[in-house]
């Protein structure tokens, strides 16, 4: 889980205007290839979440999905 916090700090520093006021949550996911932790941030309006996802996808963050 420490890795998730480290990733959040890195991403938040890269996008301070977009992610600065948000709080981090994690979701534990057990998949056949192992246990993973999904980093989630919110709460955002739908339009703001889509803007954040577009910005994240352009960077070196990896996957980014908007959840309802």
Secondary structure, 3 states (H helix, E strand, C coil): CHHHHHHHHHHHHHCHHHHCCCEEEEEEEEECCEEEEEEEEECCCHHHHHHHHHHHHHCCCCCCCCCC
